[in-house]
Amino acid sequence: MKMNKKYVAYDSVFAKLMVKVEEDEVNLEIKGLLSPFLKNTKSKLEDQIKDSNFVLKNDKIYLSSSFPPIPSFAFKRLFKNEIKRFIGFNYPNNLTIMVTGECECDCEHCLASEMIGEHRLSKKDIKRLIDQALDLGVTQIVFEGGEPTLREDLPELVNYVDERATTMVVTNGANLDEEYLDRLEKGLDYLLYSLDSPYPEKHNQFRKRENLFQKVKEGIKKSVERDILTGILYIAHPGNSDYKHLKDLVDLGRSLGVFEVMIDEIVDSGSWREGNVLDEEDKARIKQFNEELLNQDIKILNNFFLLRETENFGCFAGKRWFYASPTGEIMPCMHTPISFGNIKDKSLKEIWKKIRSNSLFHDASKCVYEKEKYEEEILPKMLEKNQFPYKMYKNR
């Protein structure tokens, strides 16, 4: 769809961010006192949005499920957070709430089912958590599990989030019938369906649930028909990231009309204890595949894992995002099982300050989980005291 539009994404006495949609490209322009110092931030944003499969909906540009739409209050808050980060104040952009550890599947890479603790967060607990997250500066709230749709109150929780943040639900697709979608879509910005293979038998085997692939397809079709911004979340590992898998995945996504196919990488944690993760060759192949798609003007792939590369934004854990376990333990990342406090006992602001005071999360150069300090200092102490939000499988 060809269009020419110009939006003011952020405007203050210090900086003004303009977003221009020209033909089928999105370009950024920044002015103001801080503009010379925000060139790096602008460049990183441009790298991520220049090839996005953007959608114009309700006179807003939806670039990716990784970003709030433009213009929106949520995006203004996101950019303001980046300005604050530039001058040394770090506020989180993303909170993922694992609203339950329950699930009908038994996925090979799952860790949510092993979350420790018997009393999951109540609806009141989660609403209080959302309130505190929004007050802290969060611009996106993600609802995950387990399988989040097993909570009867999920639609109410999604709709509780106000305009300060976008909402996303990540689902296995097993429960999204028309009645549930009727209740869920109000207040929902993005809906991502987990898919582990473009081939039915492999996906069902990985999730240990028959006919799940077909339910995912049916759910995606229903969501797209309702004009919900629908995507596929694909966790890449060496066994499903070869060229044929990637091509068939994109072909499937395009045939179903999804907004994007988001690729993230497997992490050696939880049940996935084989050390079977993407190497540099695997990552280079995914990048090359995306470049080939772009040469064909196919803009559907969101290589989310690349955002965390050192040359981009680096590791997000404890810097741009954090996680809440089903029982309220606040972790920098689901793959970094360090609880800095429980939302039932402490305020989120207090817990965030505690995270930020830990030097482990000051350097964004690489994944916290892979840092020597985590390996040599933090992990041994936690193993000694058995202080984990979920069971550890790795033999370090």
C-alpha positions in Angstrom: 0.0 0.0 0.0 1.5 3.3 -1.1 1.2 6.3 1.2 2.8 9.5 2.1 2.3 10.7 5.7 4.2 12.5 8.4 3.7 12.0 12.1 5.1 13.7 15.2 6.2 10.7 17.4 7.7 12.8 20.2 7.9 16.5 20.9 9.5 18.3 23.8 11.8 21.3 24.3 14.8 18.9 24.1 13.9 16.7 21.1 11.3 16.3 18.4 11.0 13.0 16.5 9.3 13.0 13.2 8.3 9.8 11.4 7.8 10.0 7.6 6.0 7.3 5.6 7.0 7.8 2.0 5.7 5.2 -0.5 6.6 1.9 1.2 9.4 3.2 3.5 9.5 4.6 7.0 12.1 7.3 7.8 13.0 9.1 11.0 14.0 12.7 11.5 15.1 14.2 14.9 15.5 17.8 15.8 16.1 19.8 19.0 18.8 20.4 21.6 19.5 16.8 22.2 19.4 15.7 18.6 23.2 15.5 18.2 23.4 13.2 21.2 20.6 11.0 20.1 22.0 10.0 16.7 23.0 6.6 17.9 19.5 5.9 19.3 18.0 7.2 16.1 20.3 5.0 14.0 19.4 1.9 16.0 15.7 2.6 15.7 16.0 3.1 12.0 17.9 -0.2 11.6 15.0 -2.0 13.2 12.1 -0.3 11.4 13.5 0.4 7.9 12.5 -3.0 6.7 9.4 -3.5 8.8 6.1 -4.8 7.4 4.3 -1.7 8.7 0.5 -1.5 8.9 -1.6 1.7 9.0 -4.5 1.1 11.4 -6.7 3.8 13.0 -4.3 6.4 11.6 -1.4 4.9 13.5 1.7 3.2 12.1 2.3 -0.3 13.5 5.9 -1.1 12.7 6.4 -4.3 14.7 5.1 -6.0 17.8 8.4 -4.9 19.3 7.3 -1.2 19.3 4.2 0.8 20.3 2.4 2.3 17.3 3.2 5.9 16.1 1.8 8.3 17.2 0.8 7.0 20.6 1.2 7.9 24.2 3.1 4.6 24.7 5.6 5.4 22.0 6.2 8.9 23.5 7.0 7.2 26.8 9.3 4.7 25.1 11.3 7.5 23.4 11.4 9.5 26.6 12.8 6.4 28.3 15.6 6.3 25.7 16.4 10.0 26.4 16.5 9.3 30.1 18.7 6.3 29.5 21.1 8.5 27.5 21.6 10.7 30.6 22.0 7.8 33.0 18.5 7.0 34.2 17.3 3.5 33.3 13.6 2.7 33.2 12.0 -0.5 31.9 10.2 -0.6 28.6 8.7 -4.1 28.9 7.2 -6.2 31.6 6.3 -9.8 30.8 3.8 -11.4 33.2 3.8 -15.2 33.3 0.2 -15.3 34.5 0.2 -19.1 34.9 2.5 -22.0 34.8 -0.3 -24.3 33.7 -0.4 -25.5 30.1 -1.9 -28.3 28.0 1.4 -28.9 26.2 4.7 -30.4 27.4 7.1 -28.5 25.2 10.7 -29.5 24.9 12.0 -26.1 25.8 9.5 -25.2 28.6 10.6 -23.7 31.9 7.3 -22.2 33.1 5.9 -25.5 34.2 8.8 -25.8 36.6 8.2 -22.5 38.4 8.4 -22.9 42.1 5.5 -21.9 44.4 2.0 -23.0 44.9 0.0 -19.7 45.0 -0.2 -18.0 41.7 -0.9 -14.3 41.4 -4.5 -13.3 41.9 -6.4 -11.0 39.6 -5.9 -8.3 42.2 -2.2 -9.0 42.4 -1.7 -8.7 38.7 -3.7 -5.5 38.4 -1.6 -4.0 41.2 1.5 -5.2 39.3 0.3 -3.5 36.1 -0.4 -0.3 37.9 3.1 -0.2 39.3 4.7 -1.1 36.0 2.9 1.7 34.2 3.9 4.2 36.9 7.5 3.0 36.5 7.6 3.8 32.8 6.7 0.4 31.1 5.5 0.8 27.5 4.5 -2.8 26.7 3.0 -5.5 28.9 3.2 -9.1 27.6 1.0 -11.8 28.9 2.6 -15.3 28.7 2.5 -18.6 30.6 2.4 -21.5 30.6 -0.6 -20.9 28.5 -2.2 -17.5 29.5 -5.6 -18.3 27.9 -6.2 -20.9 30.7 -6.8 -18.0 33.0 -10.5 -17.1 32.7 -9.7 -13.5 33.7 -7.1 -12.9 31.0 -9.3 -10.7 28.8 -10.1 -8.5 31.8 -6.4 -8.2 32.7 -5.5 -7.3 29.1 -8.2 -4.6 29.0 -7.0 -3.2 32.3 -3.8 -1.9 30.7 -4.3 1.8 29.8 -2.9 3.9 26.9 0.5 4.2 28.5 1.4 0.7 27.2 0.6 -1.7 24.4 -0.5 -5.2 25.2 0.6 -8.6 23.7 -0.6 -12.1 24.4 1.6 -15.1 23.5 -0.4 -18.3 23.1 -0.2 -21.9 21.9 -3.5 -21.4 20.1 -5.4 -24.3 21.7 -8.2 -22.3 23.3 -8.9 -19.4 21.0 -12.4 -20.0 19.8 -14.7 -17.2 18.6 -16.2 -16.6 22.1 -12.8 -16.2 23.7 -11.5 -13.9 21.0 -14.7 -11.8 21.4 -13.6 -11.1 25.0 -9.8 -10.9 24.4 -9.6 -8.5 21.4 -10.8 -5.5 23.3 -7.7 -3.8 24.6 -5.3 -6.2 22.8 -2.7 -4.8 20.5 -0.7 -7.8 19.4 -1.5 -11.6 19.4 1.4 -14.0 18.8 0.9 -17.7 18.2 3.8 -19.9 19.2 4.9 -22.2 16.3 8.0 -24.4 16.5 7.9 -25.8 13.0 6.1 -25.1 9.7 5.4 -28.9 9.5 2.4 -30.2 11.5 3.9 -33.4 12.7 7.1 -31.7 14.0 5.2 -28.9 15.7 2.8 -31.4 17.4 5.7 -33.6 18.4 7.7 -30.7 19.9 4.7 -29.6 21.9 3.5 -33.1 22.7 0.0 -32.4 21.7 -2.0 -33.8 18.8 -3.7 -31.6 16.2 -2.2 -28.4 17.8 -0.8 -27.2 14.5 -4.2 -27.2 12.9 -5.6 -25.3 15.9 -2.8 -22.7 15.5 -3.7 -22.3 11.8 -7.4 -21.9 12.6 -6.7 -19.4 15.4 -4.5 -17.3 13.2 -7.2 -17.2 10.5 -9.8 -16.1 13.0 -7.5 -13.4 14.4 -6.6 -12.0 11.0 -10.2 -11.9 10.0 -10.9 -9.8 13.1 -8.1 -7.4 12.0 -6.1 -8.2 15.1 -2.4 -7.7 14.5 -1.4 -11.3 14.5 2.1 -12.8 14.4 3.9 -16.1 14.6 6.5 -16.5 17.4 9.2 -18.9 16.2 11.9 -20.0 18.7 14.8 -21.0 16.5 17.3 -23.8 17.3 19.7 -25.7 15.1 17.1 -28.3 14.2 14.5 -25.8 12.8 16.6 -22.9 11.4 17.9 -24.4 8.1 16.9 -22.6 4.8 14.0 -25.0 4.0 12.4 -24.6 7.5 12.7 -20.8 7.3 11.3 -20.6 3.7 8.4 -22.8 4.5 7.7 -20.9 7.7 7.6 -17.6 5.8 5.4 -19.1 3.1 3.0 -20.3 5.8 2.9 -17.0 7.5 2.2 -15.1 4.2 -0.5 -17.6 3.2 -2.3 -17.0 6.6 -1.9 -13.2 6.3 0.1 -12.6 9.5 1.5 -9.2 10.4 4.9 -10.6 11.1 6.9 -13.7 11.8 9.1 -13.0 14.9 12.2 -15.2 15.3 13.8 -15.5 18.7 16.6 -17.8 19.6 16.5 -20.8 22.0 18.3 -20.3 25.3 20.0 -23.1 27.2 17.8 -23.0 30.2 14.8 -24.8 31.7 14.0 -28.1 30.0 16.3 -27.2 27.1 19.4 -28.5 28.7 21.3 -30.0 25.7 23.4 -26.9 25.0 21.9 -27.1 21.5 21.6 -23.4 20.7 22.2 -21.3 17.6 25.9 -20.7 16.8 27.2 -17.8 14.7 26.7 -19.7 11.5 23.1 -20.3 12.3 22.5 -16.6 13.1 24.3 -15.6 9.9 22.1 -17.9 7.9 18.9 -16.4 9.3 20.2 -12.9 8.6 21.1 -13.9 5.0 17.7 -15.4 4.6 16.0 -12.1 5.7 18.2 -10.2 3.3 17.0 -12.4 0.4 13.4 -11.8 1.4 14.0 -8.0 1.4 15.5 -8.2 -2.0 12.1 -9.7 -3.1 10.3 -6.9 -1.2 9.0 -9.4 1.4 9.0 -7.6 4.7 7.5 -10.1 7.1 10.4 -11.4 9.2 11.2 -9.8 12.6 14.5 -11.1 13.7 13.8 -10.1 17.3 17.0 -11.8 18.6 19.1 -9.4 16.6 17.8 -6.5 18.8 19.9 -8.0 21.6 23.1 -8.1 19.6 25.9 -6.0 21.0 25.9 -3.6 18.0 22.2 -3.0 18.5 20.6 -2.6 22.0 22.5 -5.4 23.8 21.0 -7.7 26.4 17.6 -6.4 27.7 17.6 -8.2 31.0 17.5 -5.8 33.9 17.9 -2.9 31.6 14.9 -2.7 29.2 12.7 -5.5 30.5 11.9 -7.8 33.4 9.6 -10.7 34.1 7.1 -11.7 36.8 6.8 -15.4 37.5 3.3 -17.0 38.0 3.8 -16.6 41.8 5.1 -13.0 41.7 8.9 -13.4 41.7 10.5 -10.5 39.7 13.4 -11.6 37.5 15.5 -9.6 35.0 14.6 -12.3 32.4 13.0 -15.7 32.4 16.3 -17.2 31.4 18.1 -15.5 34.3 16.5 -17.1 37.3 17.4 -14.6 39.9 14.5 -13.3 42.0 15.0 -9.8 43.3 11.8 -9.8 45.3 8.2 -10.8 45.2 5.5 -8.3 44.1 3.4 -9.5 47.0 5.9 -8.3 49.5 7.7 -5.3 47.8 6.9 -2.6 45.4 8.0 -2.9 41.8 9.9 0.3 42.0 11.9 -1.0 45.0 12.6 -4.3 43.2 13.7 -2.4 40.0 16.1 -0.3 42.0 17.6 -3.5 43.4 18.0 -5.0 40.0 19.6 -1.8 38.7 22.0 -1.6 41.6 23.5 -5.0 40.7 26.6 -4.5 38.5 25.6 -7.7 36.5 23.1 -5.6 34.6 25.2 -2.5 33.9 26.9 -3.8 30.8 24.7 -4.7 27.9 27.5 -6.2 25.8 26.1 -9.8 26.0 23.5 -12.0 27.6 23.7 -11.9 31.3 23.2 -15.7 31.4 26.6 -16.0 29.6 28.6 -13.6 31.6 31.6 -14.8 33.7 30.3 -13.0 36.8 27.0 -14.9 36.6 28.8 -18.2 36.0 31.5 -17.7 38.7 29.9 -15.5 41.4 26.1 -15.4 41.2 25.1 -18.9 40.2 27.3 -20.8 42.8 25.7 -18.7 45.6 22.2 -19.4 44.3 22.9 -23.1 44.0 24.2 -23.2 47.5 21.1 -21.5 48.9 18.8 -23.1 46.4 17.3 -19.7 45.5 15.6 -20.1 42.2 12.2 -19.2 40.9 12.3 -22.4 38.9 14.3 -25.6 38.8 17.7 -25.5 37.3 18.7 -28.3 34.9 22.1 -27.1 33.7 25.2 -28.7 35.0 27.5 -25.8 35.2 
